[in-house]
Structures are given as C-alpha cells and as structure tokens.
Amino acid sequence: MTDGSRAVMTAVEQRLADDPQRVMPTLRLLADPDALAEEADDASLSLARTLNAHRVVALLRELRERSYTTTQVCELLGGVSRQAVSLRVANGRLMSIEISRRSYFPEWQFGPLGLLDRVAEVVAALTAGGRDVLAADALMRTPLDEQDGRTPADLLAHGDVELALHYIRVAGGGF
C-alpha cells in the first residue's frame, strides 16, 4: 500500500469512527455498487457509482497499456492472420478484452518465443468461475505471499503451470 493510500484509509477509518451511520452506507456501495442499500441516499449512491466507474476506467487503461494488440499478437504467433487469432480467442485458447472496439491481449500469456505453454489451460481455469478478463488479469497479477511475492503470471512465465493453476483454482469464482 502506498503512503497516499495509507493516508486515505486512515482518514476513512477516522470518519467511520466519528460518523458510522453516514459513512457505512457509502462504504457498502463502494464495495458493491449494484447493491441498493436501503439507508443510502441518492447522493451516496451516485457518488459510489461514479467512483466505481472511474476505478474501472483506470483498470481498463492499465490493462490496455500492458497488453498486446491484435497486430502484435499476429506477429508473436509467427505471422498468423487476424482470423486465426480471433479463432483462438473464440476457442478459449487465448484471452482478450475489447476496449474501444479494439482487442487487447494481456501480456502474461506470452513469452519471448510467443504464446506460453499451456496458456489454454490457464485461460480455461480463469474463465471457469465466470471471471471476466479484467478480473482474470487482476488475479494473474496478484502477488502471492506464499511464493515470495511472485504472481500466478510469474509462475506461468517460469513454467510452473501446475502451481499457477493451483492458485487460480484456489481463488475460485469469487475473485
């Protein structure tokens, strides 16, 4: 956690301690913007939805920045066609997300020699619980205390596919 995040959390904790009836409904809405808390007023509901929309936009921007475009993936896969890449996505052998009518492919699926071994199994495990690409990417980039801070993406890149799959399955559909 950054110093700025820590300061915000400290301020939120203080506000919560000072005025729990006013702060708790907003925190509940931030945690689950689709929940319609009875005690939430229109302003809190609007604020929570706006903040969550900004959060999602920021996450999509970050994902896009660390992803490959379709053209780049065609090259990484040895000059295959765009249709061949689309077919791999449709068959669940490659993961992509559409942002502003362009497809982006999270970089953790690739190594210096192209597609990493057993990516299709990883994609299948990630999507088995109904996880979307944004959540799947977040899971793949989550540092694991048990692995000295390495992520499932790191494990995959180093050939520890079974271990990466283990952590994906442990996370289940609730990530």
C-alpha positions in Angstrom: 0.0 0.0 0.0 1.4 3.4 -0.9 1.7 6.2 1.6 -1.1 8.1 -0.1 -3.4 5.1 0.1 -2.5 4.6 3.8 -3.4 8.2 4.5 -6.7 7.9 2.8 -7.5 4.7 4.7 -6.6 6.3 8.0 -8.9 9.2 7.1 -11.7 6.9 6.2 -11.2 4.9 9.4 -11.4 8.2 11.4 -14.6 9.3 9.5 -16.1 5.9 10.1 -15.4 6.1 13.8 -16.8 9.6 14.0 -19.9 9.1 12.0 -20.6 5.4 11.2 -24.3 5.9 10.2 -23.3 8.3 7.5 -20.1 6.7 6.3 -21.0 2.9 6.3 -23.7 3.1 3.6 -21.2 4.7 1.2 -18.5 2.2 2.0 -21.0 -0.6 1.3 -21.9 0.9 -2.0 -18.2 1.3 -2.9 -17.7 -2.4 -2.1 -20.8 -3.4 -4.2 -22.1 -0.5 -6.4 -25.0 -2.6 -7.6 -26.3 -3.2 -4.1 -29.2 -1.0 -3.2 -28.7 -0.3 0.4 -31.9 0.9 2.0 -30.1 3.5 4.1 -28.2 5.0 1.1 -29.3 8.4 -0.1 -29.2 9.4 -3.7 -26.1 11.4 -3.4 -24.2 8.5 -1.8 -25.5 6.1 -4.4 -24.5 8.5 -7.2 -21.0 9.0 -5.7 -20.4 5.3 -5.3 -21.3 4.6 -8.9 -19.2 7.4 -10.2 -16.2 6.4 -8.2 -16.5 2.8 -9.3 -16.9 3.8 -12.9 -13.7 5.8 -12.6 -12.0 2.8 -11.0 -13.0 0.5 -13.8 -11.8 3.0 -16.4 -8.4 3.3 -14.7 -8.1 -0.5 -14.5 -9.0 -0.9 -18.2 -6.5 1.8 -19.1 -3.8 0.0 -17.2 -4.7 -3.4 -18.7 -4.6 -1.9 -22.2 -1.1 -0.4 -21.5 0.3 -3.8 -20.6 -1.4 -5.8 -23.3 -0.6 -6.6 -26.9 -2.8 -5.5 -29.9 -4.1 -8.0 -32.4 -1.4 -7.0 -34.9 1.3 -7.6 -32.3 -0.2 -11.0 -31.4 -0.3 -12.0 -35.1 3.5 -11.3 -35.2 4.2 -13.0 -31.9 2.4 -16.1 -33.2 4.6 -16.3 -36.3 2.7 -14.1 -38.7 -0.8 -15.8 -38.3 -3.8 -14.0 -39.6 -6.2 -11.9 -37.5 -8.8 -14.5 -38.1 -6.5 -17.2 -36.7 -6.1 -15.0 -33.5 -9.8 -14.5 -33.3 -10.4 -18.2 -33.6 -8.0 -18.9 -30.7 -10.0 -16.4 -28.6 -13.3 -17.9 -29.6 -12.0 -21.4 -28.8 -10.8 -20.3 -25.3 -7.1 -20.8 -26.1 -6.2 -17.1 -25.8 -7.7 -14.3 -23.6 -8.5 -10.9 -24.9 -10.7 -7.9 -24.0 -12.3 -5.4 -26.3 -11.7 -1.8 -25.4 -13.0 0.9 -27.7 -13.6 -1.6 -30.5 -10.0 -2.9 -30.4 -8.9 -6.2 -28.9 -6.1 -6.3 -26.3 -4.3 -9.4 -25.1 -2.8 -9.4 -21.6 0.9 -9.8 -21.9 1.2 -12.6 -19.3 0.0 -15.0 -21.9 3.2 -14.5 -23.9 7.0 -15.0 -23.6 9.9 -14.1 -25.7 9.1 -17.0 -28.1 5.4 -16.3 -28.4 2.5 -18.0 -26.6 3.5 -19.6 -23.3 2.9 -23.3 -22.9 -0.4 -24.4 -21.6 -2.0 -20.9 -21.8 -5.2 -22.5 -22.9 -5.5 -24.5 -19.6 -4.8 -21.3 -17.7 -7.5 -19.4 -19.7 -9.9 -22.3 -19.1 -9.3 -22.2 -15.3 -9.6 -18.4 -15.2 -12.9 -18.4 -17.0 -14.4 -21.5 -15.4 -15.7 -19.5 -12.5 -17.3 -16.9 -14.7 -14.4 -14.5 -14.2 -14.2 -11.7 -16.9 -10.9 -10.6 -18.5 -10.4 -7.7 -16.1 -10.8 -9.9 -13.0 -8.7 -12.7 -14.6 -5.9 -10.2 -15.3 -6.1 -8.9 -11.7 -5.8 -12.4 -10.4 -2.8 -13.2 -12.6 -1.0 -10.1 -11.3 -1.8 -10.6 -7.6 1.4 -11.1 -5.6 1.3 -14.4 -3.6 2.8 -14.2 -0.1 3.4 -18.0 -0.2 5.5 -17.5 -3.3 7.6 -14.6 -2.0 5.5 -12.1 -3.9 5.6 -13.8 -7.3 2.3 -13.7 -9.1 0.5 -16.5 -11.0 1.7 -14.8 -14.2 5.3 -15.1 -12.9 4.7 -18.8 -12.2 3.3 -19.3 -15.7 6.2 -17.5 -17.3 8.7 -19.7 -15.4 7.0 -22.9 -16.4 5.3 -23.6 -13.0 2.0 -24.0 -14.7 0.6 -26.5 -12.2 1.3 -24.1 -9.4 -0.2 -21.2 -11.3 -3.3 -23.3 -11.9 -3.4 -24.2 -8.2 -3.6 -20.6 -7.2 -6.2 -19.8 -9.9 -8.4 -22.6 -8.7 -8.0 -21.7 -5.0 -9.2 -18.2 -5.9 -12.4 -19.8 -7.3 -15.1 -17.6 -8.9 -15.1 -15.1 -6.0 -12.0 -13.1 -7.0 
